[in-house]
Every structure is written in structure tokens, then in C-alpha cells.
Amino acid sequence: MCALLVALGLAEDWKAAEQMIREKRPYISMNTLHRKSLEEWSKHLLSSKRSGESDVSSVIHSDYNQK
């Protein structure tokens, strides 16, 4: 859910997305693997934005905007 919020442009990063979710669902929990995966995804997202590559989040975002 954090990655989706970032991909749709509703949150700046996964940590902000986690806070948004936590506001509505205060008892969510993410384990170390969740956080590590989101951190890796975030690094990939930043590197693909710099190099101009198309990534999943841009595809999701463009598809979402067309509807």
C-alpha cells in the first residue's frame, strides 16, 4: 500500500505513506523485511527517475490519469 501511494503521487516517499496509513489504521505493523523491500524499491525508483527509465510507478500513474 505504501508503494502504491507513492506511485500515485499521493505521498512523497514510503515513510510518508506509512504515516498516512497509520493515521487511519494506527495498529498497522511492518516487519524488517517490509521496510527493507520498500527501501530497495525506493532506491530503484529514484535511480530510474534520474536515468529517465520507465518504471512501474510511472505506468501505474499514467494509466490512473487516463481513467
C-alpha positions as a Markdown table, in Angstrom:
| # | Residue | x | y | z |
|---|---|---|---|---|
| 1 | Met | 0.0 | 0.0 | 0.0 |
| 2 | Cys | 2.9 | 2.4 | 0.8 |
| 3 | Ala | 4.4 | 1.9 | -2.7 |
| 4 | Leu | 1.0 | 2.4 | -4.3 |
| 5 | Leu | 0.5 | 5.7 | -2.5 |
| 6 | Val | 4.0 | 6.9 | -3.7 |
| 7 | Ala | 3.4 | 5.6 | -7.2 |
| 8 | Leu | 0.1 | 7.6 | -7.5 |
| 9 | Gly | 1.8 | 10.7 | -6.2 |
| 10 | Leu | -0.2 | 10.8 | -3.0 |
| 11 | Ala | 2.8 | 10.5 | -0.8 |
| 12 | Glu | 6.4 | 11.9 | -1.2 |
| 13 | Asp | 8.0 | 8.6 | 0.0 |
| 14 | Trp | 7.2 | 5.3 | 1.6 |
| 15 | Lys | 7.7 | 6.7 | 5.1 |
| 16 | Ala | 5.2 | 9.5 | 4.5 |
| 17 | Ala | 2.8 | 6.9 | 3.0 |
| 18 | Glu | 3.2 | 4.8 | 6.1 |
| 19 | Gln | 2.3 | 7.8 | 8.2 |
| 20 | Met | -0.8 | 8.4 | 6.1 |
| 21 | Ile | -1.9 | 4.9 | 6.5 |
| 22 | Arg | -1.2 | 4.9 | 10.2 |
| 23 | Glu | -3.4 | 7.9 | 10.7 |
| 24 | Lys | -6.4 | 5.8 | 9.5 |
| 25 | Arg | -5.2 | 2.5 | 10.8 |
| 26 | Pro | -3.0 | 3.1 | 13.9 |
| 27 | Tyr | -2.3 | -0.6 | 14.5 |
| 28 | Ile | -0.6 | -1.5 | 11.3 |
| 29 | Ser | 2.8 | -3.1 | 11.6 |
| 30 | Met | 5.6 | -3.6 | 9.2 |
| 31 | Asn | 8.4 | -6.0 | 9.8 |
| 32 | Thr | 12.1 | -5.6 | 8.9 |
| 33 | Leu | 11.5 | -7.4 | 5.5 |
| 34 | His | 8.7 | -5.0 | 4.6 |
| 35 | Arg | 10.9 | -2.0 | 5.4 |
| 36 | Lys | 13.9 | -3.4 | 3.6 |
| 37 | Ser | 11.8 | -4.1 | 0.5 |
| 38 | Leu | 10.3 | -0.6 | 0.5 |
| 39 | Glu | 13.8 | 0.9 | 0.9 |
| 40 | Glu | 15.1 | -1.1 | -2.1 |
| 41 | Trp | 12.1 | -0.1 | -4.1 |
| 42 | Ser | 12.6 | 3.5 | -3.2 |
| 43 | Lys | 16.2 | 3.4 | -4.3 |
| 44 | His | 15.2 | 1.8 | -7.6 |
| 45 | Leu | 12.5 | 4.4 | -8.1 |
| 46 | Leu | 15.0 | 7.3 | -7.6 |
| 47 | Ser | 17.6 | 5.8 | -9.9 |
| 48 | Ser | 15.1 | 5.2 | -12.6 |
| 49 | Lys | 13.8 | 8.7 | -12.4 |
| 50 | Arg | 17.3 | 10.1 | -12.8 |
| 51 | Ser | 18.1 | 7.9 | -15.8 |
| 52 | Gly | 14.7 | 8.6 | -17.4 |
| 53 | Glu | 13.7 | 4.9 | -17.5 |
| 54 | Ser | 10.1 | 4.0 | -17.4 |
| 55 | Asp | 9.2 | 2.2 | -14.2 |
| 56 | Val | 6.1 | 0.5 | -12.8 |
| 57 | Ser | 5.1 | 3.6 | -10.8 |
| 58 | Ser | 5.1 | 5.8 | -13.9 |
| 59 | Val | 3.0 | 3.2 | -15.8 |
| 60 | Ile | 0.5 | 3.0 | -12.9 |
| 61 | His | 0.4 | 6.8 | -12.6 |
| 62 | Ser | -0.2 | 7.3 | -16.4 |
| 63 | Asp | -2.8 | 4.6 | -16.5 |
| 64 | Tyr | -4.6 | 6.1 | -13.5 |
| 65 | Asn | -4.6 | 9.5 | -15.0 |
| 66 | Gln | -6.1 | 8.3 | -18.3 |
| 67 | Lys | -9.2 | 7.0 | -16.5 |
